[in-house]
Amino acid sequence: MRYVSTRGGVEPLSFGDAVMMGLAEDGGLLIPESVPDVREEMPSWRELDYPDLALRVMRRFATDVPQDELEALIGRTYGERFGGPVAPTVEVGPLHLVELWHGPTLAFKDVALQLLGNLFEHLLALRGEELNVLGATSGDTGSAAIAGCRNRAGIRIFILHPHGGVSPVQRLQMTTVLDENVHNIAIEGSFDDCQSIVKELASDLQFKKLYSLGAVNSINWARVMAQIVYYFKAVFDVQAHTGAQAVEVAVPTGNFGNVLAGWYAMRMGLPIERLLLATNENDILARFFTSGRYERGSVTRTLAPAMDIQAPSNFERYLYYRVGCDPERVRRLMRTLETEGAFALENAEGGPVDPDIAAGAGATEDCLAAIRRYHREHDYLLDPHTAVGVAVAERLRSGHRPTICLATAHPAKFPEAVAQAVGRDIARHPAIEALKGKPTRCEVLPNDKEAVRRFIVRAVG
Ligand SMILES: *Cc1c(COP(=O)(O)O)cnc(C)c1O
């Protein structure tokens, strides 16, 4: 399988080169040259355990990683770091919830970032290279990135977060990681300050090259690939449980990475009737899929911070297919977005923008109400992101098919939101309790990119 850019400006790449490149060099996103049709093979996949299923899916995409290497990588990822099942499905009320938070940081991002860390380690050893991952976090994604890179040969990771601006749980999940290759940096500034420092340092091409700076953000193809696997697992489980043929899948959405993986699974032949895309008040995607107009808004802070996004970075991959795989049109639309802040796709006869994707926005009160109701009626605690997914799933589901909803975080990551919903502080998880009182390491730096640069230079040596 070769990889090409949504903007058409990159010579076809191998899987390994696509993973190392991350963002395409022409500013687009890398995608597989074709989407494999697995319908013939699929019946033999139903009984497989998660690592075996992952191997079957990933070997269609990672064709230049030798099969035994890929198998070992997947075994290391989903055997050791996930102490149990990777994506178990539980029936709660009218929904089938797929708990994707059984990884080390209790969020679905572990499923992809644990694999990406192992993949980087493998590719770097092969190439005799090193990588210094630099990223900014408002709290939520940093811990999963750190957990994916800690103790991996050839990788150092530098994660900037706003000093005093992340929740106690988020801070503990990052700063209690004491591995030598992990550098937590608390910036005396806001998340936006952190992000602009990262952007400026990464756009200094000489510095970037000399210090092998890279990113692990959600535009890396390997993350999408890793996420495709659990759609297969979930659909097989629900088919076996209900006897139904096809299902609908609701997805709490921010950067469009998770739902995009479901869209690829559909294209590969998995019988998903519709994806139900759920946003919070940051509803650029809900607006697009109901009106055809893609228009940036300003970001509203909500109880589901990982969904507080108005420029979903993975959307361009979907757009590429939506405009008939025409890189010239993608370039034009992205240029229009840049200059005018919006574009619109024509919508044949006023029908749905995409019959495969229904979308809706869940407001903060819907989120709180879902947490409260599922706690009271089903004795099940939702985290605020999953709660947005549940609220939208209940509104949009057709009712004549099983509805799956992806559960993207454990509620103990967001105890304040849960307490606000149910009136008591009850969201606990032993992995988080165990962090309290542990030694931490974190460097506090001024809001100054030169201070961060000096810190990196010293750490790399
Ligand atoms: C990142 C994240 C999301 C959003 O996923 P995308 O792939 O960015 O759409 C939803 N819920 C949680 C808990 C997350 O961490």
Residues whose N, C-alpha, C, O or C-beta is under 5 A from the ligand:
A	BS01	LIG	A107 P252 T253 G254 N255 F256 G257 N258 A306 H385 T408 A409
